[in-house]
Amino acid sequence: MLGGAQRAGVVRVSAADAEGEPLLEQERFEIGADHGVAVDLPDEAVLVTVDARNTPVSATVELTGGRTGTLRLRQPEVYAEVPAVRPGAGQSSG
């Protein structure tokens, strides 16, 4: 279940099995502050990636059929290399 969005946005969900074979590939869901999205994952899924665009989201995973599992969450790795460009920077005077 995906929810907790602050505004309208798009969430893309991918899932893979234990061998790394894709089960879902960037499946697109629309989400909003007033509604969540239930995503049915294949039973074979061992890795799920949720990519939210335009709004942060929260997620809950429910295992059914008496199954148990471990849920590990990590923040997305965000790196940016933004050059600092200023007028006159790098020019010698004189």
Stockholm file with secondary structure:
# STOCKHOLM 1.0

chainA/1-94         MLGGAQRAGVVRVSAADAEGEPLLEQERFEIGADHGVAVDLPDEAVLVTVDARNTPVSATVELTGGRTGTLRLRQPEVYAEVPAVRPGAGQSSG
#=GR chainA/1-94 SS CEECCSSCEEEEEEEECTTCCEEEEEEEEEEBTTBCBCCCCCTTCCEEEEEEESSCCEECCCCCTTCCCCCCCCCCCCCCCCCCCCTTTTCCCC
#=GC SS_cons        CEECCSSCEEEEEEEECTTCCEEEEEEEEEEBTTBCBCCCCCTTCCEEEEEEESSCCEECCCCCTTCCCCCCCCCCCCCCCCCCCCTTTTCCCC
//
